[in-house]
């Protein structure tokens, strides 16, 4: 198990997963700041009353969990679209990184004659 986890960690490190995680954290924080600026509660019905609420909403959007609130301003809608597109791309990247790791291990296993 340790050998497998070390190989997975090395494979993901080669694919730059740490950079993707850092960029995703930055995009989340900036996206929440933008949503808080565009969709504040006093100006928008049902808007965000704090940065924490905007950050929670951004995290739920980026994990495709959804929310009861959807942006009402044009700027908020554009930002929402960009955040959702980024999240789909990152999840696709992570899925591809894991898939290539497991396909590569399967191919190496077959070359060594360890099918079972």
Wavefront OBJ file of the C-alpha trace (Angstrom):
o trace
v 0.000 0.000 0.000
v 2.826 2.405 0.841
v 4.581 1.681 -2.447
v 1.354 2.331 -4.342
v 0.669 5.596 -2.508
v 4.247 6.772 -3.087
v 3.934 5.991 -6.788
v 0.621 7.837 -6.965
v 2.069 10.833 -5.113
v 5.076 10.940 -7.466
v 2.862 10.632 -10.531
v 0.575 13.450 -9.445
v 3.568 15.604 -8.521
v 4.958 15.089 -12.051
v 1.648 16.278 -13.463
v 1.724 19.461 -11.358
v -1.216 18.700 -9.086
v 0.227 20.966 -6.382
v 0.174 23.920 -8.764
v -3.381 23.116 -9.785
v -4.450 22.961 -6.123
v -2.780 26.307 -5.360
v -4.317 27.924 -8.440
v -7.728 26.532 -7.504
v -7.461 27.997 -3.997
v -6.517 31.368 -5.496
v -9.355 31.246 -8.040
v -11.786 30.346 -5.246
v -10.719 33.277 -3.080
v -10.762 35.750 -5.977
v -14.075 34.369 -7.230
v -15.636 34.758 -3.800
v -14.325 38.320 -3.571
v -15.828 39.087 -6.963
v -19.158 37.542 -6.087
v -19.221 39.439 -2.807
v -18.534 42.673 -4.685
v -21.141 42.014 -7.392
v -23.871 40.363 -5.320
v -23.964 42.121 -1.923
v -27.092 41.614 0.168
v -28.164 45.276 0.441
v -28.047 45.732 -3.342
v -29.220 42.302 -4.526
v -32.151 40.379 -3.105
v -30.837 37.211 -1.489
v -27.223 38.365 -2.006
v -24.204 37.701 0.193
v -24.070 39.348 3.599
v -20.395 38.453 4.216
v -17.253 37.293 2.436
v -17.621 33.953 4.230
v -21.041 33.429 2.625
v -19.579 34.260 -0.792
v -16.666 31.876 -0.206
v -19.051 29.090 0.849
v -21.185 29.674 -2.256
v -18.087 29.666 -4.487
v -16.880 26.400 -2.959
v -20.292 24.805 -3.474
v -20.414 26.016 -7.075
v -16.918 24.730 -7.833
v -17.656 21.328 -6.334
v -20.878 21.221 -8.385
v -22.984 20.966 -5.238
v -25.180 23.866 -6.306
v -26.952 26.444 -4.218
v -30.280 28.121 -3.605
v -28.781 31.429 -4.731
v -27.959 32.238 -8.343
v -26.438 35.558 -9.397
v -28.801 38.295 -10.495
v -26.357 40.867 -11.901
v -24.737 40.475 -15.316
v -21.263 40.628 -13.768
v -22.154 37.972 -11.211
v -23.538 35.688 -13.915
v -20.395 36.022 -16.044
v -18.200 35.313 -13.022
v -20.391 32.331 -12.110
v -19.974 30.945 -15.634
v -16.194 31.390 -15.508
v -15.943 29.728 -12.087
v -18.075 26.777 -13.195
v -16.031 26.364 -16.401
v -12.789 26.443 -14.431
v -14.137 23.860 -11.982
v -15.135 21.494 -14.810
v -11.666 21.839 -16.332
v -9.915 21.123 -13.017
v -12.058 18.078 -12.283
v -11.375 16.823 -15.798
v -7.647 17.342 -15.278
v -7.638 15.503 -11.952
v -9.684 12.639 -13.400
v -7.299 12.359 -16.350
v -4.265 12.390 -14.039
v -5.666 9.541 -11.938
v -6.761 7.598 -15.018
v -3.357 7.898 -16.701
v -1.690 6.737 -13.490
v -3.854 3.618 -13.243
v -3.670 2.846 -16.972
v 0.109 3.214 -16.802
v 0.331 0.858 -13.827
v -1.902 -1.653 -15.588
v 0.248 -1.536 -18.717
v 3.464 -1.892 -16.675
v 1.950 -4.815 -14.810
v 1.097 -6.594 -18.059
v 4.583 -6.018 -19.452
v 6.030 -7.681 -16.356
v 3.639 -10.597 -16.660
v 1.747 -9.860 -13.419
v -1.819 -9.875 -14.752
v -3.350 -11.204 -11.582
l 1 2 3 4 5 6 7 8 9 10 11 12 13 14 15 16 17 18 19 20 21 22 23 24 25 26 27 28 29 30 31 32 33 34 35 36 37 38 39 40 41 42 43 44 45 46 47 48 49 50 51 52 53 54 55 56 57 58 59 60 61 62 63 64 65 66 67 68 69 70 71 72 73 74 75 76 77 78 79 80 81 82 83 84 85 86 87 88 89 90 91 92 93 94 95 96 97 98 99 100 101 102 103 104 105 106 107 108 109 110 111 112 113 114 115 116
